[in-house]
């Protein structure tokens, strides 16, 4: 069994929609919750004419909360976008920051000359400027090398004597998140990578859909495509989520894993012409489970851009490799209505944060209908940063189907840390003296632990995002085995009112 370390800072979380963590249920139904758009959207709009992002904020980027401050890395586009595709370096990496995650500024970094001035928010890339469509940032303050405490994966292009190739992965290190050094040893050419600088084989990989670390390895998700993907033994159609991995962020394995395909992709159609995934999976690492967000591409069978739109999908992974939807073809957030700032198409950035009683999911936008690569029309101004809002961690909930019948679930086997006191919390609504959650602790073989079952079970009858579960006996190593399961029963004459969203386990020092 896989062991996870968790503490007051790192929970072991069991979400209502996670059927691997909750494998056994009775008389329960799952409902997913639709997010709301923040009333101030876009919380960061395109810049003024003449600035580096006046023509687009492409949030295929990252947001990280660092020492109480929100930091964002994104792609800036200006008037030179019309020079695409010959010029790759017109996709410029940029930076913004916020004290609260809603009000954003573009600090003057003074690192890159733009239109004769250093007064801009562009990131410095050494040894030379690089064109990035996507980028993701991982912060590791515990890295013993201070020059590597920020890590970036990005999608660039490779070139050879035959001209420009397709997308590929490039990785970078930074000490502060502002100035970045290429990991691979090469000199950029027109913002692209020479073949000899590639860290992956020459296959099309629209890299940097997501970046995360799982059990000591780094994983970069991206977009592969059936038209030119050599990494999968089984046939799928269109774009799918592909993952490459590395132990040191420098050397990347040439083999890859197909992590997610949508239901319709088992039927034959060309890339861009059907129901596909788009640009990999952006990942919220919740310690023992990964929450993923991907583009839901609605392509046209004749590949007409005017009929193409993109929504946001949602998935989950318990093994770091395979993602699945909580409900088949589930749409987390639909693209906006015509006339709104996020009409036509949504982009998944890697930006997620629990702020007070809310969960922030950051996203970008690109409407593929007026123009796009291969559309034969001018690129129109695009993008911005938006927030989709949920009640804290309430992505979905379990409730009784029939309040007159028993309703309960039993969790997967949960490893316990070797030291510290265990604490358990529940995220639920609809609780009262007539609608309660009974929580019992079992051993790994589902045998009752006398001190924590039947009359000694914990009863929760108070709503909350993190309501403490209190047992009469202390939850310590003397009273508990090395691993446990939890049984949660929905009880009371008003039990149908209960909406269970999550359980959290953590340890505190003795």
N, C-alpha and C positions, 0 to 999 in steps of 0.2 A: 504494500500500500504506500502511496506517495505521501510524504510528510511535508507539511507547510509550517513555517514559523509564523506565529501571529502574536501580537502584543497589543498594548493600548493604542499603538499607532497603526497597526496592521490587523484588521479584522479577518476572520474566516467568515465569509458571507454566503448565505444560502438564499437565493432569490426564488420567488414564487414560480417563475417561469422556467426554472432550471430543472429539467426532468432527469438529469444525471444526479444532481444533489438531492432531489426528491423523487426517487424511483418508484415508491409505493404509495398509492393514494386510494381513497375510497370516498365516493359520493362528493367529489369536488369538481369545480369548473374553474378554468383559467380565463381571465379577461385581461387584455392588454390595454394600457391607458394611453390615450393620444396626448402629445404635448401641446402646449400653447406657445405661440410666438411672443417674444418679449415686446412690450408696447413701444420700446425705443428702437426697435430694429429699423435699419441696420445700425448696430451700435458703433461700427466704424465704416464710414462710407468712403467712396473714392475721393482722392485728394483734388485740390484745385488745379486748374490748367497750368501746366509747366512743371508740376511735381512728378516724382518718379512713379506714383500710382494714380495719376489722373485718369488713366484709361482702364484701370482695373485693379482690384484687390482680389487675388486668386487665393482663397483660403483652402488650398490643399496644404495646410500648414499645421502648426502646433501651438497649443497654449499650455503653459506650465505655471502653477502657482509656486513661487520661489520666495521664501521668507515673508509670506503674507502679501506678496505682490504678484500680479498676473503679467506674464511675459508671453508675447506672441511673435512667432516667426511666420512669414507668409511670402507670397510672390507678388511683386509690384510690376505693373504694366503701364507704359506711357504711350505717346503718339507713335513711337517706333514699332508698335505692334504690326503695322502694315508691312514691315520688312520681313516678317515671317513668311516662309520657313527658311530662307537663306541665312538669316541672322538668328542664332540661338541665344545669344547673350542679352537679348531684349527682355527675357524673363529674369528679373533681378530679385534676389532674396532681400527681404526687408524686415523691419522690426517695429513693434509697437508695444505699449505697456499700459497697465491700468491698476489703480489702487483697489478697485471693487469688482472688476470683471465686466463692468457695463460702460464706464466712462474711459475712453481710450485716447492716448496721445501718441504722436510720432516724435520721439526724442531725436535731437540732432546729435548723431554719433560722431561726425567729423572723420570718418574713415575712408570714404570713397568720393572721388570727385565726380560730380554730376552736373552737367551744364555749367562747368567752370566754377562750381562751389562745392565745399565740403559740408555745407549746412543741409544735411539730409539724413534719412533714417535707413540708409542702405548698409547691408552687412559687407564686411571685407572678406573676400575669398582669395587665399594664397595657394599657388603662385600667380593666379590670374583670374579674371572674371569668368564665371560659368553660368550657363543657362539652365535653370531648373524649372520644370513644370510643377513638380510636387516636391515637398520636403517635410521631414518629420524630425523632431528633436527629442532626445532622451537625456535627462539630467541624472548624473550619478555622482553626487558629492563625496561618496565614499571611495571613489577611484583613487588609488595611491599616487597616480600621476596627475598633478593639478592641471596639466595641459590637455587632459582627456576627460575632464569632468562633464563636459557637454559633448554629446555625440549627435551627428546629423546623418540621416540617409536622405538621398535625393535622387530624382530621376533626371538624367541628362541624356545625350545622344552620343553615339560613337561614329567615327568617320574613318575611312580608309582611302586607298588610291582610287577606289570606285565611287567615292563620294560619301555622303552622310548615310549612316545606318539608322537603325531604329533605337528605341529607348533602352536604357540600361541603368544599372545602379552605380552611384558614386557615394562614398562615405567621407565624413570630415570630423575632425576633432576641434575643440575650442576650450579655452580656460575660462571665458567669461560669457559666451553666447553671442558676442559681437564680431570678433575676429576669428575666422575659421581657416584651418589648414587641411588641404586634401590629404587623405590617407594614402591613396594610390599615387605613385610617382610618375607624373606626366605634366606636360605643358599644354594647357587648353588651346584649342584652335577654334576661333569664332564661337567661343562658348561651349565647345563640345570636347569629347574625349577621343584621343587616338586609340586604335585597336589595342596597341601594346599596353595601354593603361587600364584595360578592363579587368575587373575583379570577377566577372561572370562570363560564361560562354556567350557567343554571339547569337543570342536569341532575343526576340522582342519581349522586353519586360518593362512595363511602365511602372517603375519602382516607386517606393516611398508612399504607398497607400497607407501603410501603418508601420510603426517601429515599436518593438517591445522586447523585454528580456524575460525569459521563462526557464527556470531550472538551470541557470548559469549560461544559457545561450541567447544570442541575439537573433531576432527574427525580423525580416523585412518583407512585408506583404506588398503585392502589386497586382497588376493586371496582365494576364496572358491572353492570348487569342487563338482560337482554333485554326486560323488561316496560316499561322507561322509559329506554332508552339511545339517544341520537340520534347517536352518534359513529362508528358503524361502518356501512360500506356492505354488508357481507355478513351473512347471518342466522346467529346462534348462539342457543342456548337457555341460560337461567339466567345465573348470575354468571360473569363472566370478568375477567381482569386488564386493567385500563385504565391508561394512563400519560399524564400531563400534564407539560409541560416549561417551563423558564424559563431565561433567560440571566443574570438578576440576582437571582433569588429574590423579586422584587417583582412583576414583570409576567409573567403566565402565559399561554401561548398558548391560545386557545379550542379549537383542534383537538386531538384526542387520538389515541392509537394503541392498538389491541387487541394486547396483548403475549403473551397465552397463553390458550388454551382447551383443555379436556380433550377426549379423543376422543369421548366420548358426547354432547358439547354440540352436535354437528352434527345431532342428532335433536331433534325438537320436544317441549318440555315447558315448564312454567311455572317461574318463578323460585322456588328453594327446594325443587323437587319432583323433583330428579334428581341425577345425578353432576356436580358443578360445582366450580369453584374458589371459594375463600372469602377475602375481605379482602386481595386484592392479593398482591404478592410482596415479602417482606423480603429485603434484598440485602446480601451480603458482597462488597464490592468488592476483588478481588484484582489490581488494576492493569490487566491486559490481559484479564481475564475476570471475569464476575459470577456468583456462586453465589446461587441464589434458593431461598426456602422459601415455600410457599403452603399454604393450607388445602385439604384434600381433603374436600369436603362430600358426605356420603352422604345425600341427601334422600329423602323418602318421596313416592311418586306422589300420595298424598292429602294431602300437606303436614301430616302428623301429627308433632308434635315428639317424641313418645315413640319414634319410629322413626328419628330423625335423629342421626347421629354425625359427628365430624370427625377426620380423621387429618392428619398433616403430609406434604406432598409436597416434592419436590426438583427443581430445574431449573437451567439454565445459559444464559448469554447471552454471545456474543462481540461483539455490535454495540451493546449498551446498550439495545436496543429489543425484540428478539424472544427469548423464553425457550422452551426445549424441555426435555423430560425425557430423562435418560440411557437409560431404558427406559420403554416405554409403560405408563402408569398405575402408575408406580413409587410405592410408599409408603415414605417415609423412616422415619417413626415412627408406629406405631399408637397410638390412644388407649388408656388403661389399662383393665385389667379392672375390672368392677364391684367397689366396695369400696376401690379405690385412690384416691389424691388426684387423679389426672389421668384419671379415668374419663370416658367419653362424648365428650369433645371437646378438641382441642389448638389452641392459638393460636400463630402464628408472630410472635415478636418479632424485632427487628433487633439480635441480640446474638450475636457469634461471636468466638472467640479461640483461638489456639494457645497452650497453657500447657504448657511442658515437652514431654513425649512424648504429650500428649493434645490433642484438639480439643474445645472446649466449644461446644455449640450450645444456647443458652438458649431456653426455650419457656414458654408459659403454658397455662392450661386453662380451659375453660368447658364444662360438660355441658349441652347444649341440651335434654335429654330431660325433666327434672323441670319446667322452666319456661323461659320466654323470651318475647321480644316476640311478642304474638299468641297465646301459649299458653293464656292464661286462668288461669294459676296464679301464685302468689307467686314473686318472685325468691328463689332460695335462695343462701346464701353460696357464693362461687365463687373460683376462682383460686389463685394462688401462682406461684412461680418455680421452674422445674426446669432441669436440665442433662442433655442427651443427650451421651454421650461416644463418641468415636472415637479410634482410634490416630491420631496426628498426620497430618492431611491424607489419611488413607486412607479416602476415601469409596467408592472402588472400585478394581479392579485388572485389569490385562491379564495373561493367562497363555497359553502355547501350548495349542492344542486337542490336538495330536498331537506328542509330543516327538520323533518320528522324522522329522518333516518340518521344513523351514525355517520359522521364525517371526520376523517383523520388522514394523516400521512406519516410516513416513517422516512427519515433521511438516510442518505448514504453513510458509510462508516467515516467518522470524523477523527483524525489523529489529534491527540492532546500533547501540548508541550510538556517537557520533562520537569519544568519548574514553574512556580507561580500559581496564583489562584485563578480559576476559571470564572468568567462572567458571561452571561448570556443575555441578549437583548432582543426585543421583537419590534418590528415595524408593522403596525396594523391599525385599522380603523373599524368602527362599528362595534366596539367592545363596551360592555356594561355588565351590571350584575345579572342580566338576563341573556347575555351573549359573551361567552368567555372562551379563552384558549387554555386548555389543560396541557402542560408540557411535562413530559416524563423522559427520564434518561434510561437507555437500554445499553447493554454491552454490544460488541460487534456482531454477535450471533442473535441479536434481538431478544435476549433474555432480560427480564426486568431486574433492575437494580433496586433492591428493597428500600433504600434510603431516599429514592427519587421517583417512585412510582406509586400508583394507587392513592392511598391517603396522604402520602408524602410528596405527591406531585405539586408542581407550581401552578397557580391559577392566575391568569392575567386578565383583567377586566377594565384596563385603562388604555385609551387611545394614545398613540405617540409614534414618533419616528424612531425612537430608541428607548423603549420602556424596559426597565430592568426586570428580569425574571428571577424571582426570589424563591429559593428552596429553604427548608428548615435546616437541612444539613449543609455543611460547608463543601464547596466544590474544590477539593484539593486532591493531590496525588494519593493520599491515603484512602480516600473514599471512591476513587474512580480508576478504571482500568486504563490501558494505554490508548485505547480508542473507544469511541462511543457512537451511538445513534440517538436521535431525538424522535420521540413520538409526540405529535401535536394534534390534539383533538378539538374540534369546534363544537361547543356545547351550549345549552340553554335554549329556551323557547323562542328566542330571537336570533338564533345562530346564523340564519341566512343573511343577517346584516353585516357579518364579519367580512372584512377584506384584509387578508394576510398578504403582506408584500415581501418581508424578508426577516431572516434571523441573522444575528451577528454574534460571534464568539470572540473573546479576547482574553488575554491573561494580564494580571497585574502582579507586581512584586509582592512577596510575602512580607 
